[in-house]
Amino acid sequence: MGPFSPAGLDWPTRWPYNPAAGKGLSGGSRVKITVNGDPRDVPDGTTVERLLQGLDVPRGPTAVEVNRELVPRSLHGARALAEGDAIEIVTLVGGG
């Protein structure tokens, strides 16, 4: 199996995303998304990783879907969110 290439994915990654350039994160345009059924506005260019940080989601076992497609943890920092995206975040909670 060769190296992973995002070119084969059927969702836009806006590759490469360069947060150091401030693309979309400086208070410019915003996009409407849905997170676990709740509507939200986020800065254009927000990545899955940035969304999780903003929602204070712990870095433990967490699954994220964007438009019913699982986003691998290795792509959280590259997968930018777009207008109308539906995000589902699931975390595991221990207990007994």
N, C-alpha and C positions, 0 to 999 in steps of 0.2 A: 504494500500500500504506500503510495507516494505522499508527499506533504499536503496538508490541507490547503485548499484554495477557495476563498469566498466567492469566486466567479461562478461556481456551480450552484449557489444558493438562489432560491427564487424570491427572496426579499431584499430590499436595498440596504446595503451596509454603509453607503456613502463613504466608501473606502478610499484612502485612509482618512480617518478622523484625526484631526490635530488640535487637541484642546489647548495647546500652548499658543496657537494662533487666535484663540478666543472665538472661534467660529460659533456664532449663535448663542454664546453664553454670557454676553455682556449686556443683557437686558434689551436686546433688539426684538425681533419678531418672536411670537410665541405660537405654539401648536396645541391643539386640543387632543387629548388622549383619554383613554378610560383605563383605570387601574382597579382591578378586582371589582368591576362594575360601577365605580365612582368616577365621574368626569373630573378631569384636572387640566390645567394649563401649565405647560412647561416651556422653557426657552427652546427655540429651534436649535437643533443640534445636540440636545440632551441624549446621552447614551443610557443604556440599561444600567451600567455601573453607577453613573451619576444619579439616576433615579433612585436606585437602591440606597445610595448614601443619603440622599435627601429625605427618604422615608425612614431612615434609621433602621433598615432591615439588617439584622445580624449577619455576619459573614459565614455563618454555619451552613448546614444543609438547606439550600434554597433552590427551588426550580422556578424558572421564568419562561413564560410563553409570550410571544408577540404575535398576535393574529393567529393563534392556535398552532404556532410553530415553536418548538423548544429552542431556546437560545443557549448554546453551550457556555459554561462559565468562562471559557477561554475567549469568547467573543463579546462578553458583557461590555468591555471598554471600547469596542469598535462598533457595536450595533446601535446606530443612531435611531431615535424615534421620530416618526413622521405624523403629520396630521391624520387623525382618525384611527391611529393604532389602538388596539385593544390588548392590554397587558394583564396577565394573570401571574401573581406571585404566590408561591406556596412555600411555607417553611415548616420544618418538622419541629414538634414540641414534645419533649420527653415528659414522662410522668408515669404514674403507676396506680 
